[in-house]
Amino acid sequence: MGDLPADWNSWREQEDLGAYDERFRRLAAAGLNPHGEADLVASYTPATVLDGGCGTGRVAIELARRGIAVLGVDATPT
């Protein structure tokens, strides 16, 4: 995969991934739809999806919950 850009590493060191995911849980708890990306992808009725740059897997998890086979890949293990 090679080295990631320094600015990515700087951002990643400061970002709390738990807080990132929590933001979307709070949106859902408030009755808002946190799954706009998944809604768009699902509207094409795919059988399978490759989620490139899947991050924490938020969109891939929702697509899988909807019965779509998903493979998520990301350059960083976190």
C-alpha positions, 0 to 999 in steps of 0.5 A, a space after each residue: 500500500 505504501 506510505 500514507 500522506 503525512 497530512 493523513 497521518 496527522 489527521 488520523 492521530 487527532 481523530 477519535 473514531 469512536 466519536 465519529 461513529 457516535 455522531 451517527 448513533 446520535 443522529 439515529 437516536 434523534 430520529 434523523 437518517 444517518 444512512 444517506 450514502 447507503 440509501 443511495 447505493 441501495 437505490 441501485 439494487 446491487 447484489 454486491 458492493 465494494 466499499 473502497 475507503 470504508 473507514 470504520 465500516 459505517 456504510 458497509 455495515 448498513 448495506 450488509 444489514 440490508 442484505 447486500 454482500 459487501 467487501 470493505 477495504 481501507 488503506 489503514 487498519 484502524 
